[in-house]
Amino acid sequence: MEKTHLAFLPTPIQRMPRLEQRLGSSCPELYVKRDDQTGLATGGNKTRKLEYLVADAKAKGCDVLLTAGAAQSNHCRQTAAAAVLNEMRCFLVLGGQEPPKQDWKGNLLLDGLFGAEIVWTTREQRNQVMEETKKRLEAEGHRPYLMPLGGSSAIGTLGYMNAFLEAHSQIQESSLAITHMITSTSTGGTQAGLILGNRLEGAGYEIHGMNNEPEDDMQTIIAALVNEAATQLDKQLKCTSEDVNIPDWIGMHDYAEVTDGEREAVQLFAETEAIILDPVYTGRAASEMIKGIRKGHYSKDDSILFWHTGGVASVLHQGKDIF
Ligand SMILES: Cc1ncc(COP(=O)(O)O)c(C=O)c1O
């Protein structure tokens, strides 16, 4: 599959020795894959998905990127930045009411700087508004490329299959004994891409997705994404929901609910490794990893690669009060 160059790759893998020490003598070796450093307007996991999505849009002759998300969506911010670099227009369908301009902060501030055209709507009406916006743009003579939430289509998923291959070869080159990979899971494309790479390479890591969408059947959604993405590569895979590991011991908090667990994780990564997590995605995933270590789900003989998938722009928006 073709891809457009947007990312600074490869991102490094670093050990987190001070965090290991803080988590006590039964802590596994902890490594972090710095996909918060992929570049493209403060980085994050969407850069890799957008490399494939934008290439697909261009191959189809599209001139507008159209997607949706929350007001603080990392995916929308990175889509707006990708549109700038590819001289395309960008339409974002964002949830909520338009705040006054002086309150545009974090990702929303960046969306505005990148010249994204924003349509505000409710979560319930989002799909309908996306369709209406698409039709309106087509009637004006444009060719919009519609991306699902989080860029989690089969094409976007290929970005994380590629990320897997990159990490796997770094692990082999440095002779690391990684047993587990841990990622945040929300729309599913990141975990799906990692699972696909793991299967195609026969690498055998345990890939744990720390789900922050408890209302959705993420295992089924992710298994379908794995199979569809494999088809894009002319491979036949039979991934089923049982092959998608979302540990059953993780907490089932609502999307973006910030509990003491997220607060602790964000604080711990900052004060031990000077790594900035966000409370919604990476803070949630790190909090579940820490819980897993404390409860003995991961042992001293394990070695974990934590995927840092970004989110710095949104944490800067949150303000100190959440901590
Ligand atoms: C910073 C960050 N990490 C992780 C995720 C989850 O990735 P995915 O939507 O591919 O499951 C997202 C996006 O939704 C995100 O913005």
The ligand as an SDF file (V2000), in Angstrom:
LIG
                    3D

 16 16  0  0  0  0  0  0  0  0999 V2000
   -3.5380    9.8170   22.3090 C   0  0  0  0  0  0  0  0  0  0  0  0
   -4.3540    8.6520   21.8700 C   0  0  0  0  0  0  0  0  0  0  0  0
   -3.9840    7.4250   22.2540 N   0  0  0  0  0  0  0  0  0  0  0  0
   -4.6990    6.3310   21.9180 C   0  0  0  0  0  0  0  0  0  0  0  0
   -5.8520    6.4380   21.1560 C   0  0  0  0  0  0  0  0  0  0  0  0
   -6.6020    5.1870   20.8440 C   0  0  0  0  0  0  0  0  0  0  0  0
   -6.2790    4.6980   19.5800 O   0  0  0  0  0  0  0  0  0  0  0  0
   -7.3890    3.9550   18.7190 P   0  0  0  0  0  0  0  0  0  0  0  0
   -8.4720    4.9610   18.4970 O   0  0  0  0  0  0  0  0  0  0  0  0
   -6.6880    3.5680   17.4830 O   0  0  0  0  0  0  0  0  0  0  0  0
   -7.8890    2.8080   19.5060 O   0  0  0  0  0  0  0  0  0  0  0  0
   -6.2590    7.7210   20.7100 C   0  0  0  0  0  0  0  0  0  0  0  0
   -7.4440    7.9170   19.8490 C   0  0  0  0  0  0  0  0  0  0  0  0
   -8.4830    7.7000   19.8290 O   0  0  0  0  0  0  0  0  0  0  0  0
   -5.5000    8.8520   21.0770 C   0  0  0  0  0  0  0  0  0  0  0  0
   -5.8550   10.0840   20.6900 O   0  0  0  0  0  0  0  0  0  0  0  0
  1  2  1  0
  2  3  1  0
  2 15  2  0
  3  4  2  0
  4  5  1  0
  5  6  1  0
  5 12  2  0
  6  7  1  0
  7  8  1  0
  8  9  2  0
  8 10  1  0
  8 11  1  0
 12 13  1  0
 12 15  1  0
 13 14  2  0
 15 16  1  0
M  END
$$$$
